[in-house]
């Protein structure tokens, strides 16, 4: 059984599956809620996060972010803005989680940085994978960590709602509702097929 989860209820409203939970916002809260759910429901064979993300300001090929795009992700890491700005030569000890996709739905692939706090300045963290679009989401690192511990495949399906930076929160507020509906409709079409 596949479990669908989201940080907030609006990101899964109208999803046509009984197997869904709202985990709350942030890596810690999401991880705790998922861990608690999985302790009670041991038949879960995969976890799919439905939610929003911001894209970092410039892709490696120079293209600007593709807001309104639906994407999939199975590679997650955590790199904080303060860590990046310290100009330290130390290599981050953050684990990179990489999973086989739970669902074989054809969407563009991204990698996800999942810091503890929003990045309110335009920046692009150093990445463990080059030449692929990088996004930011505040829940997926915690969820990925729980799934790895439980040996359960994990995947995220995102709607890119904003560019990461000082206007990101305002862009998110303007876009997340209609893009959440678009993402849920995309899922419902495939779940009913």
C-alpha positions as CSV (number, residue, x, y, z in Angstrom):
1,X,0.0,0.0,0.0
2,X,1.3,3.4,-1.0
3,X,0.9,6.3,1.5
4,X,0.5,9.8,0.2
5,X,1.5,12.6,2.5
6,X,1.6,16.4,2.5
7,X,2.7,19.2,4.8
8,X,-0.7,20.9,4.7
9,X,-4.2,19.7,3.9
10,X,-4.6,22.0,0.8
11,X,-1.8,20.0,-0.9
12,X,-3.9,16.8,-0.9
13,X,-7.5,18.1,-0.9
14,X,-9.6,16.0,-3.3
15,X,-7.0,13.3,-3.6
16,X,-8.8,10.1,-4.4
17,X,-7.1,7.7,-2.0
18,X,-7.8,6.7,1.6
19,X,-4.1,6.3,2.2
20,X,-3.1,9.9,3.0
21,X,-1.9,11.9,6.0
22,X,-1.0,15.5,6.7
23,X,2.5,15.6,8.3
24,X,2.8,19.2,9.2
25,X,5.4,21.8,8.2
26,X,9.2,21.3,8.6
27,X,11.6,18.4,8.6
28,X,11.2,17.5,12.3
29,X,7.4,17.7,12.5
30,X,7.0,15.8,9.2
31,X,9.4,13.1,10.3
32,X,7.7,12.6,13.7
33,X,4.3,12.4,12.1
34,X,5.4,9.9,9.5
35,X,7.3,7.8,12.0
36,X,4.2,7.6,14.3
37,X,1.9,6.7,11.3
38,X,4.3,4.0,10.1
39,X,4.5,2.4,13.6
40,X,0.8,1.8,13.5
41,X,0.5,0.9,9.8
42,X,3.2,-1.6,8.9
43,X,1.7,-2.5,5.5
44,X,3.0,0.7,3.8
45,X,5.2,-0.3,0.8
46,X,6.0,3.2,-0.4
47,X,5.6,6.9,0.6
48,X,4.8,9.7,-1.8
49,X,5.0,13.3,-0.7
50,X,2.7,15.7,-2.6
51,X,3.7,19.3,-2.1
52,X,5.2,22.6,-3.2
53,X,8.8,23.6,-3.7
54,X,10.8,26.6,-4.8
55,X,13.4,26.4,-7.5
56,X,16.8,28.0,-7.0
57,X,17.3,31.1,-9.0
58,X,19.4,29.9,-11.9
59,X,19.9,26.5,-13.4
60,X,23.4,25.4,-14.3
61,X,22.6,25.9,-18.0
62,X,21.6,29.6,-17.2
63,X,17.8,29.1,-17.6
64,X,15.5,30.8,-15.1
65,X,13.1,28.8,-12.8
66,X,10.1,27.1,-14.3
67,X,7.3,28.1,-12.0
68,X,4.1,26.1,-12.5
69,X,5.9,23.0,-13.5
70,X,5.1,19.6,-11.9
71,X,8.3,17.6,-11.1
72,X,9.3,14.4,-9.4
73,X,12.2,13.8,-6.9
74,X,13.9,10.9,-5.4
75,X,17.2,12.5,-4.3
76,X,17.2,14.6,-1.1
77,X,19.9,16.4,0.9
78,X,20.1,19.1,3.5
79,X,22.3,22.1,3.1
80,X,21.7,25.2,5.2
81,X,22.3,28.8,4.0
82,X,24.6,29.5,7.0
83,X,26.7,26.5,6.3
84,X,27.1,27.6,2.7
85,X,28.0,31.2,3.6
86,X,30.7,30.2,6.1
87,X,33.1,29.5,3.1
88,X,34.3,26.6,5.1
89,X,36.6,24.0,3.4
90,X,34.9,21.4,5.5
91,X,32.8,18.9,3.6
92,X,29.2,18.8,4.8
93,X,28.4,15.6,6.7
94,X,24.8,15.7,5.5
95,X,23.7,12.3,4.2
96,X,22.3,12.2,0.6
97,X,19.2,10.0,0.4
98,X,18.5,8.5,-3.0
99,X,15.6,6.2,-3.6
100,X,14.1,4.2,-6.5
101,X,10.8,5.9,-7.5
102,X,7.6,4.6,-5.9
103,X,5.5,5.6,-8.9
104,X,6.7,5.4,-12.5
105,X,5.0,8.6,-13.7
106,X,6.7,10.6,-16.4
107,X,7.7,14.0,-14.9
108,X,10.9,16.0,-15.0
109,X,13.3,14.9,-12.3
110,X,14.8,17.3,-9.7
111,X,16.9,17.1,-6.6
112,X,15.8,18.6,-3.4
113,X,17.6,20.6,-0.7
114,X,15.5,20.5,2.4
115,X,16.9,23.0,4.9
116,X,15.5,23.7,8.4
117,X,14.4,27.2,7.5
118,X,13.4,29.0,4.3
119,X,16.1,30.6,2.2
120,X,15.1,34.2,2.1
121,X,18.0,35.3,-0.1
122,X,18.7,34.3,-3.6
123,X,21.4,31.6,-3.5
124,X,22.2,28.2,-4.8
125,X,23.8,25.7,-2.5
126,X,26.6,23.4,-3.7
127,X,24.9,20.3,-5.0
128,X,25.8,16.7,-4.8
129,X,24.5,16.2,-8.4
130,X,25.3,18.5,-11.3
131,X,23.3,19.4,-14.4
132,X,19.9,18.8,-12.8
133,X,17.3,21.3,-11.5
134,X,17.5,21.9,-7.8
135,X,14.5,22.8,-5.6
136,X,13.9,23.6,-2.0
137,X,11.2,22.0,0.2
138,X,11.1,22.1,4.0
139,X,9.7,18.6,4.7
140,X,11.4,16.0,2.5
141,X,14.7,15.5,4.2
142,X,13.0,14.4,7.4
143,X,10.6,12.2,5.5
144,X,13.5,10.6,3.5
145,X,15.4,9.9,6.7
146,X,12.4,8.0,8.2
147,X,11.8,6.1,5.0
148,X,15.5,5.1,4.8
149,X,15.5,3.9,8.4
150,X,12.3,1.8,7.7
151,X,13.6,0.6,4.3
152,X,10.5,2.0,2.5
153,X,10.8,3.7,-0.9
154,X,10.2,7.4,-0.9
155,X,9.4,9.9,-3.7
156,X,8.2,13.5,-3.9
157,X,5.9,15.0,-6.5
158,X,6.2,18.7,-6.4
159,X,4.6,21.7,-8.0
160,X,7.2,24.5,-8.4
161,X,5.5,27.5,-6.9
162,X,8.2,30.1,-6.6
163,X,11.8,31.1,-7.0
164,X,13.8,30.7,-3.9
165,X,14.7,34.1,-2.5
166,X,13.3,37.2,-0.9
167,X,10.0,37.1,-2.8
168,X,9.6,33.4,-2.5
169,X,7.0,33.4,0.2
170,X,4.8,35.9,-1.6
171,X,5.1,33.9,-4.8
172,X,4.3,30.7,-2.9
173,X,1.1,32.3,-1.4
174,X,0.0,33.4,-4.9
175,X,0.6,30.0,-6.5
176,X,0.3,27.1,-4.1
177,X,-3.5,26.6,-4.1
178,X,-4.0,26.4,-7.8
179,X,-0.9,24.3,-8.3
180,X,-1.9,22.0,-5.5
181,X,-5.1,21.3,-7.4
182,X,-3.2,20.8,-10.6
183,X,-0.9,18.3,-8.8
184,X,-3.8,16.4,-7.2
185,X,-5.6,16.2,-10.5
186,X,-2.5,14.8,-12.1
187,X,-2.3,12.1,-9.4
188,X,-6.0,11.3,-9.6
189,X,-5.9,10.8,-13.3
190,X,-3.1,8.3,-12.9
191,X,-4.5,6.6,-9.8
192,X,-7.8,5.9,-11.6
193,X,-6.1,4.6,-14.8
